[in-house]
């Protein structure tokens, strides 16, 4: 994403949730940034919204735009919600302009904005080392959100890192992508985890759970200790399932 403000003008949003284009960090310690925009669509306006996105995409491509994104539709919860996710290598990308997008801004104002009830944008950062190295190619994701409490919130990532170290001893790689929120509303989470699936049928496949692996590798006492520490760090947690809408995503330039 070139500049959040340009998309605010185009879509009434700065568009950008969930998936890493690569797991390469800005440096060895920092993962890439991901801008995540949640779009609440007005009741009965989903078709018009999607057609508006298609029209804007066609204009953007005709103007040789190079921005890429994924649009995911939430499968549960209240109303019709899309999440638009796009990666930024660093914060400096927000200083750049995009003339291709500016050329299509009238389409955004007339064909997209009228169908959006609410748009909320935040920036998150991939956490390398505890996340998958592979590119995200799946069409379905389960996203778990974690809001930490003040007393024990610091314990959460300590537990996650220790759990992944134990799983590595069992020759298991991270099964998803962890993100830390860089900006937040009062009700925003502190972290979220993206678990990818090829399709919905893949969710029926029963795999060994994380805590089962920890108990097998480190014993029940250690599992109970880590599990208790993890739970004590949370103020609230919740999750949703999202499906990639390929028709209104732009995966390649």
Rosetta blueprint (number, residue, H / E / L):
1 X L
2 X L
3 X L
4 X H
5 X H
6 X H
7 X H
8 X H
9 X H
10 X H
11 X H
12 X L
13 X L
14 X L
15 X L
16 X L
17 X L
18 X L
19 X L
20 X L
21 X L
22 X L
23 X L
24 X L
25 X L
26 X L
27 X L
28 X L
29 X L
30 X L
31 X L
32 X L
33 X E
34 X E
35 X E
36 X E
37 X E
38 X E
39 X E
40 X E
41 X E
42 X L
43 X L
44 X L
45 X L
46 X H
47 X H
48 X H
49 X H
50 X H
51 X H
52 X H
53 X H
54 X H
55 X H
56 X H
57 X H
58 X H
59 X H
60 X H
61 X H
62 X H
63 X L
64 X L
65 X L
66 X L
67 X L
68 X L
69 X E
70 X E
71 X E
72 X E
73 X E
74 X E
75 X L
76 X L
77 X L
78 X L
79 X L
80 X E
81 X E
82 X E
83 X E
84 X E
85 X E
86 X E
87 X E
88 X E
89 X L
90 X L
91 X H
92 X H
93 X H
94 X H
95 X H
96 X L
97 X L
98 X L
99 X H
100 X H
101 X H
102 X H
103 X L
104 X L
105 X H
106 X H
107 X H
108 X H
109 X H
110 X H
111 X H
112 X H
113 X H
114 X H
115 X H
116 X E
117 X E
118 X E
119 X E
120 X E
121 X E
122 X E
123 X E
124 X E
125 X E
126 X E
127 X L
128 X L
129 X L
130 X L
131 X L
132 X L
133 X L
134 X L
135 X L
136 X L
137 X L
138 X L
139 X L
140 X E
141 X E
142 X E
143 X E
144 X E
145 X E
146 X E
147 X E
148 X E
149 X L
150 X L
151 X L
152 X L
153 X L
154 X L
155 X H
156 X H
157 X H
158 X H
159 X H
160 X H
161 X H
162 X H
163 X H
164 X H
165 X H
166 X H
167 X H
168 X H
169 X H
170 X L
171 X L
172 X L
173 X L
174 X L
175 X L
176 X E
177 X E
178 X E
179 X E
180 X E
181 X E
182 X L
183 X L
184 X L
185 X L
186 X L
187 X L
188 X L
189 X L
190 X L
191 X E
192 X E
193 X E
194 X E
195 X E
196 X E
197 X E
198 X L
199 X L
200 X H
201 X H
202 X H
203 X H
204 X H
205 X L
206 X L
207 X L
208 X L
209 X L
210 X H
211 X H
212 X H
213 X H
214 X H
215 X H
216 X H
217 X H
218 X H
219 X L
220 X H
221 X H
222 X H
223 X H
224 X H
225 X H
226 X H
227 X H
228 X H
229 X H
230 X H
231 X H
232 X H
233 X L
234 X E
235 X E
236 X E
237 X E
238 X E
239 X E
240 X E
241 X E
242 X E
243 X E
244 X E
245 X L
246 X H
247 X H
248 X H
249 X L
250 X E
251 X L
252 X L
253 X L
